[in-house]
């Protein structure tokens, strides 16, 4: 009788703990470089700017507690590995493939366009890496070249309409590759997550997580980053990715002069200056 009571008590405690086992994980989001769809005689001048724009959006998302953002370094390593670093168009199939390799559950990608007359258009959308569903097509128009402002608007508009469910622990796909671990290497789970996965039943038995809007809006910047500065930022990223630390440091310092007190740039300057 006592043994039966102990078993019943254990089952009751397990039932109480079950909601914690199925606690929703934060959705893992990756931002890919934006395509250059500009027209006119100066269209090629914007080649490479999409890398800087993706970095600006990633910087804004990193401070959001509701999502896990794949670091740009991991994405860059993957783009090099997949030979996608020369302004090649990112189509849905490519976004899904990259998302699966990098461990993202959702990928944000898009394009920007200059019409050569001072008008700019920035578009973005999301793709669910597991279901291949493309959603949340979003468009931002600007008559000026406030690039950071456009990125903030796009992120805010995506947040208003975007529904990316936080997957349950048992349903989550591959975890994002931690910093410092080679792309393609098996991700390392934390003990808490590993224990939860071990205790959870098969994914098919779990009730699908309800899709709820995930607030990923970033604060609207009070200063403008014009296209010239954004291009400098992109060139600095290119130099850093190529291993040219001296050139990257020089370009980041120019960005800091044109757009002072931007924390991500100052962090890069401090890191590169230390050698």
C-alpha positions as CSV (number, residue, x, y, z in Angstrom):
1,X,0.0,0.0,0.0
2,X,2.8,2.4,0.9
3,X,4.6,1.5,-2.3
4,X,1.4,2.3,-4.3
5,X,1.2,5.6,-2.5
6,X,4.8,6.5,-3.3
7,X,4.2,5.7,-7.0
8,X,1.0,7.8,-7.1
9,X,2.8,10.7,-5.5
10,X,5.7,10.4,-8.0
11,X,3.2,10.4,-10.9
12,X,1.4,13.5,-9.5
13,X,4.7,15.3,-9.1
14,X,5.6,14.4,-12.7
15,X,2.3,15.8,-13.9
16,X,2.9,19.1,-12.2
17,X,6.4,19.3,-13.7
18,X,5.2,18.4,-17.2
19,X,4.4,22.0,-18.3
20,X,8.0,22.9,-17.5
21,X,9.3,20.0,-19.7
22,X,7.2,21.4,-22.6
23,X,8.2,25.0,-21.9
24,X,8.5,26.9,-25.2
25,X,12.0,27.6,-26.4
26,X,12.8,30.9,-28.0
27,X,12.7,30.8,-31.8
28,X,16.1,30.8,-33.5
29,X,16.2,33.5,-36.2
30,X,18.9,34.2,-38.8
31,X,19.1,37.3,-41.0
32,X,20.7,36.8,-44.5
33,X,22.3,39.5,-46.6
34,X,19.8,41.5,-48.6
35,X,19.9,41.3,-52.4
36,X,20.7,44.4,-54.5
37,X,17.8,44.9,-57.0
38,X,18.8,48.5,-57.8
39,X,18.2,50.0,-61.2
40,X,19.9,52.7,-63.2
41,X,23.5,53.5,-64.1
42,X,24.7,53.4,-60.5
43,X,23.0,50.1,-59.6
44,X,26.3,48.2,-59.3
45,X,27.5,50.8,-56.7
46,X,25.3,49.1,-54.1
47,X,26.8,45.7,-54.5
48,X,27.7,44.5,-51.1
49,X,25.5,46.9,-49.2
50,X,23.1,44.0,-48.4
51,X,25.7,42.6,-46.0
52,X,25.8,45.8,-43.9
53,X,22.0,46.0,-43.9
54,X,21.7,42.4,-42.6
55,X,24.2,43.2,-39.9
56,X,22.2,46.3,-38.9
57,X,19.1,44.2,-38.5
58,X,21.0,41.5,-36.6
59,X,22.4,44.2,-34.2
60,X,18.9,45.3,-33.5
61,X,17.6,41.8,-32.9
62,X,20.4,40.8,-30.6
63,X,19.1,42.9,-27.8
64,X,15.6,41.3,-28.0
65,X,15.0,38.8,-25.2
66,X,12.3,36.9,-27.1
67,X,14.4,35.5,-29.9
68,X,17.8,33.8,-30.3
69,X,19.7,35.4,-33.2
70,X,22.3,33.5,-35.1
71,X,25.6,35.5,-35.1
72,X,26.7,37.0,-38.3
73,X,30.1,35.3,-38.1
74,X,28.4,31.9,-38.3
75,X,26.3,33.0,-41.3
76,X,29.3,34.5,-43.1
77,X,31.3,31.2,-42.6
78,X,28.3,29.3,-44.1
79,X,28.0,31.7,-47.0
80,X,31.7,31.2,-47.8
81,X,31.3,27.4,-47.5
82,X,28.3,27.5,-49.8
83,X,30.0,29.9,-52.3
84,X,27.3,32.5,-51.8
85,X,29.4,35.5,-51.1
86,X,29.4,37.3,-54.4
87,X,26.0,39.1,-54.3
88,X,24.2,36.0,-55.4
89,X,20.4,36.1,-55.1
90,X,19.0,34.4,-52.0
91,X,15.9,32.5,-53.1
92,X,13.5,30.7,-50.7
93,X,15.1,27.3,-51.4
94,X,18.6,28.7,-50.6
95,X,17.3,30.4,-47.4
96,X,15.7,27.2,-46.2
97,X,18.9,25.2,-47.0
98,X,21.1,27.7,-45.2
99,X,18.7,27.9,-42.3
100,X,18.8,24.1,-41.8
101,X,22.6,24.0,-41.8
102,X,23.1,26.9,-39.5
103,X,20.4,25.7,-37.1
104,X,17.9,28.5,-37.5
105,X,14.1,27.8,-37.3
106,X,13.2,31.0,-39.1
107,X,15.2,33.0,-41.7
108,X,14.6,36.7,-42.6
109,X,15.8,37.6,-46.1
110,X,14.9,40.3,-48.6
111,X,16.2,42.9,-51.0
112,X,16.7,46.6,-51.4
113,X,16.4,48.8,-54.5
114,X,17.5,52.3,-55.5
115,X,15.8,53.8,-58.5
116,X,18.8,56.2,-59.1
117,X,16.7,59.2,-58.2
118,X,16.9,59.2,-54.4
119,X,14.1,56.7,-53.8
120,X,14.8,53.5,-51.9
121,X,12.7,50.4,-51.3
122,X,13.5,47.7,-48.7
123,X,11.6,44.4,-48.6
124,X,11.8,41.5,-46.3
125,X,10.0,38.2,-45.5
126,X,10.3,35.2,-43.3
127,X,10.6,31.5,-44.1
128,X,9.9,28.7,-41.7
129,X,12.8,26.3,-42.2
130,X,10.9,23.3,-41.1
131,X,7.7,23.8,-43.0
132,X,9.1,25.9,-45.9
133,X,6.2,28.4,-45.5
134,X,7.1,31.9,-46.7
135,X,5.2,34.6,-44.8
136,X,5.2,38.2,-43.7
137,X,6.1,40.0,-46.9
138,X,7.0,43.5,-45.8
139,X,7.9,46.6,-47.8
140,X,9.4,49.9,-46.7
141,X,9.6,53.0,-49.0
142,X,11.9,55.9,-48.4
143,X,12.6,59.1,-50.3
144,X,15.8,59.6,-48.4
145,X,18.8,57.4,-47.7
146,X,18.3,56.8,-43.9
147,X,19.4,53.2,-44.1
148,X,19.2,52.5,-40.3
149,X,15.8,54.1,-40.2
150,X,14.6,51.9,-43.0
151,X,15.9,48.8,-41.2
152,X,14.2,49.9,-38.0
153,X,10.9,50.3,-39.9
154,X,11.2,47.0,-41.6
155,X,11.9,45.2,-38.3
156,X,9.0,47.0,-36.6
157,X,6.6,46.1,-39.4
158,X,7.7,42.5,-39.4
159,X,7.1,42.5,-35.6
160,X,3.6,43.8,-36.0
161,X,2.5,41.0,-38.3
162,X,5.1,38.3,-37.9
163,X,3.9,35.1,-36.2
164,X,6.8,32.8,-35.4
165,X,5.9,30.2,-32.9
166,X,8.3,29.5,-30.1
167,X,8.8,25.8,-30.6
168,X,8.4,23.4,-27.8
169,X,11.6,21.8,-26.5
170,X,10.7,18.4,-28.0
171,X,9.7,20.0,-31.3
172,X,12.7,22.2,-31.8
173,X,14.9,21.7,-34.8
174,X,18.7,21.8,-34.7
175,X,20.1,24.2,-32.3
176,X,22.0,27.2,-33.5
177,X,25.7,26.5,-33.7
178,X,27.4,28.2,-30.7
179,X,30.1,30.8,-31.4
180,X,33.5,29.3,-31.8
181,X,32.2,25.9,-33.1
182,X,32.8,25.0,-36.8
183,X,29.8,25.2,-39.1
184,X,28.4,21.7,-39.6
185,X,29.7,20.5,-36.2
186,X,27.2,19.0,-33.8
187,X,25.8,21.7,-31.6
188,X,26.4,21.4,-27.9
189,X,23.3,21.5,-25.7
190,X,23.2,22.9,-22.2
191,X,22.5,20.3,-19.5
192,X,19.0,21.8,-18.8
193,X,18.0,21.6,-22.4
194,X,19.5,18.1,-22.9
195,X,17.6,16.8,-19.8
196,X,14.3,18.3,-21.0
197,X,14.7,16.7,-24.4
198,X,15.5,13.3,-22.7
199,X,12.4,13.5,-20.5
200,X,10.0,14.7,-23.3
201,X,7.9,12.2,-25.2
202,X,8.2,11.9,-29.0
203,X,7.5,15.1,-30.9
204,X,4.4,13.6,-32.6
205,X,2.8,13.3,-29.1
206,X,3.3,17.0,-28.3
207,X,0.6,19.5,-29.0
208,X,1.8,22.1,-31.6
209,X,2.8,25.4,-30.1
210,X,0.4,28.2,-30.9
211,X,1.8,30.8,-33.2
212,X,1.9,34.1,-31.4
213,X,3.5,37.4,-32.5
214,X,7.1,37.7,-31.3
215,X,8.0,41.3,-30.6
216,X,11.2,41.9,-32.4
217,X,10.9,45.6,-32.9
218,X,13.9,47.8,-32.3
219,X,13.8,51.4,-31.2
220,X,13.6,53.9,-33.9
221,X,17.0,55.6,-34.3
222,X,17.2,59.3,-33.5
223,X,20.0,59.8,-36.0
224,X,20.3,59.0,-39.7
225,X,22.8,56.6,-41.2
226,X,23.0,57.6,-44.9
227,X,23.7,55.2,-47.7
228,X,27.3,56.3,-48.0
229,X,28.0,55.4,-44.4
230,X,26.1,52.1,-44.7
231,X,28.3,51.3,-47.7
232,X,31.4,52.1,-45.6
233,X,30.0,49.7,-42.9
234,X,29.5,47.0,-45.5
235,X,33.1,47.5,-46.9
236,X,34.4,47.3,-43.4
237,X,32.6,44.0,-42.9
238,X,34.0,42.7,-46.2
239,X,37.5,43.6,-45.2
240,X,37.1,42.0,-41.8
241,X,35.7,38.8,-43.4
242,X,38.7,38.7,-45.8
243,X,41.1,38.9,-42.8
244,X,42.3,42.4,-43.6
245,X,42.2,43.8,-40.1
246,X,44.1,47.1,-40.8
247,X,41.7,48.0,-43.6
248,X,38.7,47.0,-41.6
249,X,39.8,49.1,-38.6
250,X,40.3,52.1,-40.9
251,X,36.9,51.7,-42.4
252,X,35.2,51.2,-39.1
253,X,36.8,54.4,-37.8
254,X,35.4,56.3,-40.8
255,X,32.0,54.9,-40.0
256,X,32.4,56.0,-36.4
257,X,33.2,59.5,-37.5
258,X,30.2,59.7,-39.8
259,X,27.8,57.9,-37.4
260,X,29.3,58.3,-33.9
261,X,28.5,56.3,-30.8
262,X,27.0,53.3,-32.6
263,X,27.9,50.6,-30.1
264,X,28.5,47.7,-32.5
265,X,31.0,49.7,-34.5
266,X,32.8,50.9,-31.4
267,X,33.0,47.3,-30.2
268,X,34.6,46.2,-33.5
269,X,37.1,49.1,-33.3
270,X,38.1,48.2,-29.8
271,X,38.5,44.5,-30.7
272,X,40.5,45.1,-33.8
273,X,42.7,47.8,-32.2
274,X,43.7,45.3,-29.5
275,X,45.1,43.1,-32.3
